[in-house]
Amino acid sequence: MKKLIFWLCGVVFFAVTAGAAQAQKCRDPATLRLAVIPQMKNQLEQGRYDVLVNVLQADLVRDVVLVTAGSYSAVIEGLLDGSVDLAELGAGSYVTAKERGAAITAFASLHSQMDAEGPESYHSVLVTRQDAGIRSLEALRGSALSLVDPVSTSGGIVPRAAVPRLTGLPLESWFGRISFAGSHDLAIEAVLAGRVAAAFVAGSRVEKGIHNGKPLKKVLRVLWRSEPIPFDPFVYQSDLCEPLKQMIQRVFLERQDSLKPFFSWRNKQGFVPVSDDDYQFLLSTPSVVGRP
């Protein structure tokens, strides 16, 4: 009987210690590091993200540090090496990060309509100056092109897949020179300044942008538009402790009244919940690449 009791105690002790060890595998960092993708010129200046950072700090009762990332690739590297806990990614860079082994979970996305189900969609567009007289992709053969970043969805991944479908040639063979601007706004600036003949960017940047007091859509010509692409997800590292992940989700999805200045700057109404399932299909579905 004593042996049985001793054995049962050993089983209980093993189960308790195993459970504790499992719980210790999650992370609950005292400082949360948030990285964002470089969509706009100087987007980290003038306290653009202060509202989001301040609400996160108050609700999570810990420091939140905004990580300045010079490229989409830098955000991915931060997620891979653990120097970033929370990030905004493009849909394509999200898939790239997952394919490279990042253990991340998509949980929220900005949207123009509250109470929507799933992410909003946008388009990759190929733009030139209205006054350049260019009216087709064929007319751009051999010309200089600006992309945003190798792992930007609309300014890198989708164009690289679309051009061969449209022309029969790789993107590098169709265009004479290719450069990476680093953000959508800077790629557009390169077109407007005449440094390149065309650029692939997010259509939303053209629709909302202003140049010298004029709407960008009046000074730029859209030559091609992709099929709908799911809008950018916010993700967190999957190894964060569950209570922390739930608190992060509550800030994004339940504290939206406090985030209105941030939404106004991004021309959105708020966050909607998303999941990994909303983005998994992106790179494996040919129809996402689009048509002229």
C-alpha positions in Angstrom: 0.0 0.0 0.0 2.8 2.4 0.9 4.5 1.6 -2.4 1.2 2.4 -4.2 0.8 5.7 -2.4 4.5 6.6 -3.1 4.0 5.8 -6.8 0.8 7.9 -7.0 2.6 10.8 -5.4 5.3 10.5 -7.9 2.8 10.6 -10.8 1.1 13.7 -9.4 4.5 15.4 -8.8 5.6 14.6 -12.4 2.3 15.9 -13.8 2.6 19.1 -11.7 6.2 19.8 -12.6 5.6 18.9 -16.3 2.7 21.4 -16.4 4.9 24.0 -14.7 7.7 23.4 -17.2 5.2 23.7 -20.1 3.9 27.0 -18.6 7.4 28.3 -18.4 7.9 27.9 -22.1 5.8 30.9 -22.8 7.2 34.5 -22.6 5.9 37.4 -20.7 8.4 40.2 -21.5 8.6 43.3 -19.3 9.1 45.3 -22.5 7.1 44.6 -25.6 8.8 45.5 -28.9 6.5 46.6 -31.8 7.8 46.8 -35.3 5.9 48.3 -38.3 6.3 48.0 -42.0 7.5 51.2 -43.9 4.5 52.1 -45.9 4.9 55.8 -45.9 7.6 58.4 -46.0 8.7 59.4 -42.5 5.8 57.4 -41.0 7.6 56.9 -37.7 8.1 60.7 -37.2 5.8 63.2 -35.4 4.5 60.6 -33.0 2.4 58.8 -35.5 2.2 55.6 -33.4 2.2 57.3 -30.0 -1.5 56.7 -29.4 -1.3 52.9 -30.1 1.9 52.6 -28.0 0.5 54.6 -25.1 -2.7 52.6 -24.9 -0.8 49.3 -25.1 1.5 50.5 -22.3 -1.3 51.5 -20.1 -3.4 48.4 -20.6 -0.5 45.9 -20.6 1.2 47.6 -17.6 4.6 47.4 -19.3 6.9 49.4 -21.6 6.2 49.2 -25.3 9.0 50.2 -27.6 8.4 51.1 -31.3 11.1 49.4 -33.4 12.3 51.5 -36.3 12.5 49.1 -39.3 14.1 50.2 -42.5 12.5 47.5 -44.6 10.0 44.7 -44.7 12.8 42.3 -44.5 14.1 43.9 -41.3 10.7 43.3 -39.6 10.8 39.7 -40.7 14.3 39.2 -39.3 13.2 40.7 -36.0 10.4 38.2 -35.8 12.8 35.4 -36.6 15.5 36.3 -34.2 13.1 37.2 -31.4 14.0 40.9 -31.2 10.4 41.8 -32.2 7.3 40.6 -30.2 4.5 42.4 -32.1 4.5 43.6 -35.7 2.5 44.9 -38.6 3.2 43.0 -41.8 2.1 43.1 -45.4 0.1 40.0 -46.4 3.0 38.7 -48.5 5.7 39.4 -45.9 3.5 37.6 -43.4 3.5 34.5 -45.6 7.2 34.9 -46.2 7.9 35.1 -42.5 5.8 32.0 -41.9 7.6 30.1 -44.7 11.0 31.0 -43.1 9.9 29.6 -39.8 8.6 32.5 -37.8 6.2 31.3 -35.1 3.7 34.2 -35.4 -0.1 34.5 -35.3 -2.2 37.1 -37.1 -4.9 38.6 -34.9 -6.0 42.1 -36.2 -6.1 44.2 -39.3 -7.1 47.8 -40.1 -10.4 48.2 -41.9 -12.5 50.9 -43.5 -15.7 49.4 -42.2 -16.4 48.5 -38.5 -17.8 45.1 -37.7 -16.5 43.6 -40.9 -15.6 39.9 -41.1 -12.1 39.2 -42.1 -9.5 41.6 -43.6 -10.3 44.4 -46.1 -8.7 44.0 -49.5 -6.6 46.3 -51.6 -4.7 46.1 -54.9 -1.2 46.3 -56.4 -1.1 48.9 -59.1 1.4 49.9 -61.8 1.6 53.7 -62.1 3.2 56.2 -64.4 3.0 60.0 -64.7 -0.1 61.2 -66.5 2.0 63.5 -68.6 4.5 60.8 -69.6 2.3 59.6 -72.4 2.8 55.9 -71.4 -0.4 53.9 -71.8 0.6 50.3 -71.7 2.9 47.8 -70.1 4.4 47.2 -73.5 5.5 50.8 -73.7 7.5 50.3 -70.5 9.8 47.6 -71.9 13.4 48.5 -71.1 12.4 51.4 -68.8 13.4 52.0 -65.2 11.0 50.7 -62.6 10.7 51.2 -58.8 9.5 48.5 -56.4 8.9 49.1 -52.7 10.7 46.1 -51.1 11.5 42.5 -52.1 8.9 41.2 -49.6 6.3 44.0 -50.0 3.1 42.3 -51.1 1.8 44.9 -53.6 5.2 46.5 -54.2 7.4 43.4 -54.7 5.8 39.9 -54.5 2.7 40.4 -56.6 4.5 42.4 -59.4 7.2 39.7 -59.6 4.6 37.1 -60.2 2.4 39.2 -62.4 4.8 40.5 -65.0 5.8 37.0 -66.3 2.1 36.2 -66.7 1.4 39.4 -68.6 4.6 39.5 -70.7 6.1 36.0 -70.8 9.3 37.4 -69.4 10.7 37.8 -65.9 10.3 41.2 -64.3 14.1 41.8 -64.5 14.1 41.0 -68.2 11.1 43.2 -69.1 12.4 46.4 -67.3 15.7 48.0 -67.9 16.6 48.9 -64.3 14.9 48.0 -61.1 15.3 49.9 -57.7 13.7 49.5 -54.3 12.4 52.7 -52.8 11.8 51.4 -49.3 8.2 52.7 -48.9 5.2 53.2 -51.2 5.3 57.0 -50.9 9.0 57.0 -51.9 8.3 54.8 -54.9 5.6 57.2 -56.0 8.0 60.1 -55.5 10.5 58.4 -57.8 7.9 58.3 -60.5 6.8 61.9 -60.0 10.4 63.1 -60.0 11.2 61.3 -63.2 13.8 59.0 -61.7 11.9 56.0 -62.9 9.2 55.6 -65.5 6.9 53.5 -63.4 6.3 51.9 -60.0 4.3 49.1 -58.4 2.7 50.3 -55.2 -0.4 49.8 -53.1 -3.5 51.2 -54.8 -4.7 52.7 -51.5 -1.6 55.0 -51.5 -2.6 56.4 -54.9 -6.3 56.8 -54.0 -5.5 58.7 -50.7 -2.3 60.6 -51.7 -1.8 64.2 -52.5 1.0 65.8 -54.6 1.4 69.6 -54.7 -2.2 70.1 -53.6 -3.6 67.7 -56.2 -4.9 64.2 -55.7 -2.4 61.6 -56.8 -5.0 59.8 -58.9 -5.1 63.0 -61.1 -1.3 63.1 -61.7 -0.7 59.4 -62.0 -2.0 56.9 -64.6 -2.8 53.4 -63.4 -1.8 50.9 -66.1 -2.6 47.7 -64.3 -4.4 46.6 -61.2 -4.2 43.2 -59.4 -6.9 41.0 -58.0 -7.9 41.9 -54.4 -5.1 41.3 -51.8 -6.0 40.9 -48.1 -5.0 43.9 -46.0 -2.0 43.9 -43.7 -2.2 41.8 -40.5 -0.9 42.7 -37.1 0.8 39.6 -35.6 2.4 38.6 -32.3 4.9 35.9 -31.5 3.1 32.7 -30.8 5.2 31.9 -27.7 3.9 34.9 -25.7 1.9 33.8 -22.7 -1.8 33.4 -23.3 -2.9 36.1 -20.9 -0.6 38.6 -22.6 -1.9 37.7 -26.0 -5.5 38.1 -24.8 -4.7 41.6 -23.4 -3.0 42.6 -26.7 -6.1 41.5 -28.6 -8.4 43.5 -26.2 -6.4 46.7 -26.8 -6.7 46.3 -30.6 -10.3 45.1 -30.7 -12.0 46.6 -27.6 -10.2 49.9 -27.0 -10.9 51.4 -30.4 -12.4 54.6 -29.1 -9.0 55.5 -27.6 -7.2 54.8 -30.9 -9.2 57.1 -33.1 -6.3 59.5 -33.9 -4.3 56.5 -35.1 -7.2 55.3 -37.3 -7.7 58.8 -38.8 -4.0 59.0 -39.8 -4.3 55.6 -41.5 -7.6 56.5 -43.2 -9.4 53.6 -41.5 -12.3 53.1 -39.2 -10.8 50.6 -36.8 -9.4 47.1 -36.3 -11.2 43.9 -37.2 -10.2 40.4 -35.9 -8.3 38.2 -38.4 -6.7 34.8 -38.3 -3.9 33.0 -40.0 -6.5 31.3 -42.3 -7.2 34.7 -43.9 -3.7 34.9 -45.4 -2.5 31.3 -46.0 -3.8 31.1 -49.5 -2.2 34.3 -50.9 1.0 33.0 -52.6 -0.4 29.6 -53.6 -3.4 31.0 -55.5 -2.6 32.1 -59.0 -5.8 34.3 -59.3 -4.4 36.6 -56.6 -1.7 37.8 -58.9 -4.3 39.6 -61.1 -4.8 40.6 -64.6 -4.5 43.8 -66.6 
